[in-house]
Amino acid sequence: MSDILEIIKNEKHGSNKSELMITGKDIPGSKESNLCTKAYDLLDKDFDLPSVKIYLHKIIPMGAGLGGGSSDGAYTLRLLNLLFELNLATAQLADYAAQLGSDCSFFIENKPALGSEKGNVLEKLLLNLSDKYLVLVKPPVFVGTAEAYAGIVPHKPNNHVKQLVSLPPSEWKDKIVNDFEKSVFDKHSEIKTIKDTLYKQGAVYASMTGSGSAVYGIFEQEVNLKNSFEGMFYWGGNL
C-alpha cells in the first residue's frame, strides 16, 4: 500500500511555482502546509527550481501512525532530485527531509532501520519479512500525538529492539512492545480489540502502528479478514 506521487514541469505557471493537486482521501489543512509543497520550497530556496505540478493521490489513511504525509514529503525530495538532476547524495536528501519532520529522513532510503534521538538518526537493520503477509486495520478513531505522548513513561527495556528483531516474528509477542499501547488502549478500547482479534485469527505478531490508531498483524500465509473489521479501513498484502 502506498500513495501515488507524480511531478512534472509546469511551463504555464501562475504566481505559484508549485501547483499541488490532491485526489483520493481528504487531507486536512491548506495545500501550502502540505509536506509535498514544503519539500519543493526547501529545494527551490537553494536551487531556484523550475515550476512544477505535483499530483498526489492519497491511499494511506490519515492519522494512522503510518507516516503517510512524511513519506510523501520525502519522496517529493527524491523525485525533484531526479527530475532536475540536482545530484544530491542520500545524506544530503536526509538532511533536507529532517527539516520537514523528524520521521521524514527514514523514507529517503525507505529500508528497515532503527531510529533514535528525534527519529532522524537511523541505523540499518537486517530484517526480511518478504515471506510474510500483512493485515492493516484502522478504526474511525483519531489519536492525538500530544495525547499519546502524555501517556508514555520512559524506561530502559530489558532487551534492545535491535537484537529482538533478529528473532523470528513468532517470538516477538510480549518481547517487542509498543509503549504507546497501554495509555491509548485505556482510552480507546476498540483499538485493543482489533489487536486481540488479529491474534485470534492467527497473527504471529500484532501491534499498534506508532501512536495509532491503526493496528497491523503479521501472518505466515494469506488471510482475508475483511468481515471481521466492517466499517474500518482494511488492507492486506504480501510483504
C-alpha positions in Angstrom: 0.0 0.0 0.0 1.3 3.4 -0.9 0.3 6.9 -2.1 0.8 7.8 -5.7 3.0 10.8 -6.4 3.9 12.4 -9.8 5.8 15.6 -10.5 6.0 17.2 -13.9 7.4 20.5 -15.2 4.9 23.3 -15.5 5.6 25.6 -18.5 2.4 27.6 -17.9 2.6 28.5 -14.3 0.9 31.3 -12.5 2.1 33.2 -9.4 2.9 30.0 -7.5 5.9 28.0 -8.7 4.5 24.7 -7.4 0.9 23.6 -8.0 -0.4 20.7 -5.9 -3.4 18.7 -6.9 -4.7 16.1 -4.4 -7.1 13.2 -5.1 -8.2 10.2 -3.1 -8.6 10.6 0.7 -9.3 14.0 2.1 -6.3 15.8 3.7 -6.9 18.5 6.3 -5.1 21.8 6.1 -4.1 24.0 3.2 -2.0 22.9 0.3 0.6 25.4 1.4 1.1 23.4 4.6 1.3 20.1 2.8 4.7 18.4 3.1 5.0 18.0 -0.7 4.7 21.8 -1.1 7.1 22.4 1.7 9.6 19.9 0.2 9.6 21.8 -3.1 10.0 25.1 -1.3 13.1 23.8 0.6 14.9 22.8 -2.6 13.6 25.8 -4.5 15.2 28.1 -2.0 18.7 26.6 -2.6 18.4 25.7 -6.3 15.8 28.1 -7.8 13.8 25.2 -9.3 11.6 25.5 -12.4 7.9 25.5 -11.8 6.1 22.1 -11.3 2.8 20.4 -11.0 2.6 17.9 -8.2 -0.1 15.2 -8.4 -0.7 13.4 -5.1 -3.3 10.5 -4.9 -3.8 9.6 -1.2 -4.3 6.0 -0.3 -2.6 5.7 3.1 -5.2 6.8 5.7 -4.6 9.9 7.7 -4.0 9.8 11.5 -3.0 6.1 11.3 0.6 6.3 12.6 1.9 5.1 9.2 4.0 8.1 8.1 1.9 8.8 5.0 2.5 12.5 4.9 6.1 12.1 5.9 6.7 9.7 3.1 5.0 12.0 0.6 7.4 14.8 1.6 10.5 12.6 1.4 9.6 11.2 -2.0 8.9 14.7 -3.3 12.6 15.5 -2.4 13.7 12.3 -4.2 11.6 13.0 -7.3 12.8 16.6 -7.6 16.4 15.5 -7.2 15.9 13.1 -10.2 13.8 15.4 -12.3 16.2 18.3 -12.2 19.4 16.3 -11.8 20.4 18.1 -8.6 22.8 15.2 -7.8 22.1 15.4 -4.1 23.5 12.4 -2.2 21.4 10.3 0.1 22.8 12.1 3.2 22.0 15.5 1.8 18.4 14.4 1.0 18.1 13.1 4.5 19.2 16.5 5.9 16.5 18.2 3.8 14.0 15.6 4.9 14.8 16.2 8.6 13.8 19.8 8.1 10.3 18.7 7.1 9.8 16.4 10.1 11.5 14.1 12.5 10.5 10.9 10.7 10.8 12.1 7.1 14.5 11.1 6.8 13.6 7.4 7.2 11.7 7.5 3.9 14.7 8.7 1.9 16.2 5.2 1.9 12.9 3.5 2.9 14.6 0.4 4.3 14.3 -1.2 7.7 16.1 1.0 10.2 16.3 1.8 13.9 15.5 5.4 14.7 16.9 7.2 17.7 17.0 10.8 19.1 14.2 12.6 17.2 13.8 9.6 14.9 16.2 11.1 12.3 19.3 9.3 13.5 19.0 5.9 11.7 20.8 2.6 12.0 20.2 0.0 9.3 18.5 -3.3 10.4 18.8 -6.7 8.8 15.1 -7.5 8.7 13.4 -9.5 5.9 9.7 -10.2 6.1 9.2 -10.9 2.4 7.7 -14.3 3.1 5.0 -12.9 5.4 1.5 -11.5 4.9 0.4 -8.2 6.5 -3.1 -7.1 7.5 -3.6 -3.5 8.4 -6.7 -2.2 10.2 -7.7 1.3 11.1 -10.8 2.1 13.1 -12.6 5.5 12.7 -10.7 6.8 15.7 -8.1 9.6 15.9 -5.4 9.6 18.5 -3.7 13.0 19.0 0.1 13.0 19.1 0.1 15.0 22.3 -2.4 12.7 23.9 -0.3 9.6 23.0 3.0 11.0 24.3 1.4 12.3 27.5 0.8 8.6 28.5 4.4 7.5 28.0 6.6 6.6 30.9 10.2 6.5 29.7 12.1 3.4 30.8 15.0 1.3 29.7 13.9 -2.0 28.1 15.4 -5.3 29.2 16.4 -6.2 25.7 17.4 -3.9 22.8 15.0 -4.0 19.8 18.0 -4.3 17.5 18.6 -7.8 18.9 14.9 -8.7 19.3 14.1 -8.2 15.6 16.7 -10.8 14.7 14.3 -13.4 16.2 11.5 -14.9 14.1 8.3 -12.8 14.3 6.6 -15.7 16.0 8.8 -14.9 19.0 8.2 -11.1 19.1 4.9 -11.2 21.1 5.5 -9.8 24.6 9.1 -9.0 23.7 8.7 -6.2 21.2 6.2 -3.8 22.8 4.8 -0.5 21.6 4.8 1.7 24.7 2.0 3.8 23.3 -0.4 0.9 23.6 -1.1 0.9 27.3 -2.4 4.5 27.6 -4.0 4.5 24.2 -5.8 1.2 24.8 -7.1 2.6 28.1 -8.9 5.5 26.2 -9.7 3.6 23.0 -10.6 0.0 23.8 -11.7 -0.6 20.2 -8.0 -0.4 19.1 -7.1 -3.1 21.6 -10.0 -5.2 20.4 -8.5 -5.1 16.8 -5.1 -6.3 18.1 -6.8 -9.1 20.1 -8.8 -10.1 17.0 -5.8 -10.3 14.8 -4.1 -12.7 17.3 -7.3 -14.8 17.5 -7.3 -15.0 13.7 -3.7 -16.4 13.6 -1.3 -13.5 13.5 2.1 -14.4 14.7 2.6 -10.8 15.8 0.4 -7.8 16.1 1.0 -4.2 17.2 -0.4 -0.7 17.1 1.4 1.4 14.5 3.3 4.2 16.2 0.9 6.3 18.3 -2.1 4.8 16.4 -4.8 4.4 15.6 -4.0 1.6 13.1 -3.0 -1.9 14.1 -1.1 -4.4 12.0 -0.9 -8.2 12.1 1.9 -10.4 10.6 0.7 -13.7 9.2 2.6 -16.7 7.9 0.1 -17.0 5.0 -2.5 -15.0 3.2 -5.8 -14.4 5.0 -8.9 -12.4 4.3 -10.3 -10.8 7.5 -12.5 -8.0 6.0 -15.6 -9.4 7.5 -14.1 -9.2 11.0 -13.5 -5.4 10.6 -16.6 -3.9 9.0 -16.7 -0.1 8.9 -12.9 0.1 9.2 -10.1 0.8 6.8 -8.7 -2.6 5.8 -5.7 -3.6 3.7 -3.9 -6.9 3.3 -0.9 -7.8 1.2 2.4 -9.6 0.9 5.4 -8.0 2.4 
